[in-house]
Amino acid sequence: MDSLFQWLLGAGRETALFLVSMIPLVELRGAVPLGLGLGMHWGQVLPICYAGNILPIPFLLLFGAKLLKWLETLPLLSKFSIWYQNKLVRKSAKVTKYAQWGLFLFVAIPMPGTGAWSGAVIATLLQMKRGKAFCSIAAGVIAAGIIMALGSSAVIGAFHLF
């Protein structure tokens, strides 16, 4: 993993952050602390990470269900795909209850298994309107970025005290 990140850094910190923020389950939540840890200013980190995190979402809203069904046909990824869908269906009750606000909160609150990718898949599984789902996810990613920037800055600041 370290060699992969070093290779990414060879393309530049900005490119590395953009690409890291596109990775499912890592997304902006992992890329923001990384950028701040590299000494980048939050005003530079947030737009790069936001752009990388939001870029795949329209494609997931269009093709997410088909992608999961296709993953079920692959022997190496079949069990993961089924497990992931079941996990999201269990979490979808919270989203369904509050519709767009539920999706926003699901994406915005930085918890394991939440984020833009998972939000897009839930929206697809629940057959939410794509435009409204995208707006909720986009706003959730902005909120998650702010939360991660504040939290990461506080942790980094605390380490500098010692």
N, C-alpha and C positions, 0 to 999 in steps of 0.2 A: 504494500500500500504506500509506503514511504517513497519507493522509487517511482510509482505512478504519479504521486503528487509532485515530486521533484521534476518529473518530465513535464507536468502541467505548468509548473512555475517557470520552466524554460520558455514557455510561450508568453509569459508575463503574468504578474499577479492578477491583473484584471481578467484576463482570459481564464486563468485557473479558477477564480471565484465564480465566473459566469458558468463554467462547465460543472463545477462542484454543485452549484445551486440547482442544476438541472437533474441531478441524480435522485431517483426516488428514495424516500425515507431519510435522506440527508437534507436535500433541498436548501432553502434559505436559512433554515434553523441551524444548519451546520456550517454554512458558508459565511454567515455574518460573524460568528465568533472567530472563524479562521482569518478573515480579512482584518478584523480588529487586532487579532493576535499578531498579524504580520506588520502591524504598525500603520495600517491605512486609516484614514479619517472616515468616520461613519457616514459623512455626506457623500463620499465616493463609494463606500461599500454597499450601502442600501440600494441605490439605483441599479448597480451591476447585478447584485443578488436577486433583486426583484425581477429584472428583465430575464435572467436565466431561469428563475423559478416559474414565471408565468408563461414563458414561451411554449412549453409542451401542452398546456392546459386546453386550448381549443381543440387540439388533435385528440386528446383524451376524452373530451366531451363528445366528440364525433365518433371515435372508434374504440373507446374504452371497453365496452361490453364485448365487442368482437375480439379485441386483444385478449381479454381474460378467457374467453371460450377457446381461442387458439392456443393459449398457454396450457389449457387443460389437456390438449392433444399431445403435448410434448412430454415424453416420459420423465425427463429430469425436472420439469417445472410443474407438472400436473398437481402434485400434492400441495405445493406452495400456492398455486393459483386457487385451488379449492379452499385451503385454509384462509387465505387472504380475503376471498369473497365472503366466507362465513363470518370472519372477524368484522368486516365492514357492514355486513347485514345486521349484526348484533349492535353495532354502533349507530346504525342508520335510524333507529327509533328516535334518538335525540334530534337528529336532523329533520326527520319527517314532522315531528311535533311542531317545530318552529319554522319550517320551510327555509326561506332565504336567510333569516337571522340565525337559524340553527346551523346552516352550512357555513355562514360567516364565522360563528363562534368555533365550530369544529376546526376550521382552518387556522383561525387566529390564535387559539390557545396552544402554545408549544408543549404538546404532550407526545409521548411515543405513539406512533401509528396514526397521527393526525397530520394534516398538511394539505398542500394543493393537490398533489397526486391522489391521495386517498379521498379528498373532497370531490375531485372530478369523477372518480370511479363511483363513489356513493351517488352523486348526482345522476350519473348514467344509469346505475342500477335502479334508482328510484324514478327514472324517466322525468326528471325535472326539466323545465324549459332551459335550453342551453344559454340563452342570453342572460337570464336572471341568475343562473348557476355561475356563469363566468363572472358576473359583477360581484356576487357574494364571495367567490373564491379570490378574486383580485383584491377586494377590500380586506379579506382575511389575511392575505399574504402581506399587505402593507402593515396591518396591525401586528402580525407575528414578527415582521422585520423590526419594528419599533421596540417591541418587547425584548427581542433578542439583542438588539443594539444596547438598550439600557442595562439589561442583565449582564451582558458580556463586558460592557464598560465598567460596571461596578466590580465584577470579579477581577478584571485586569487591574483596575485601580487598587483593589485590596492587595493584590500580589506585589504591586510596586511599593507598598508600605513596608514590606519586609526586606 
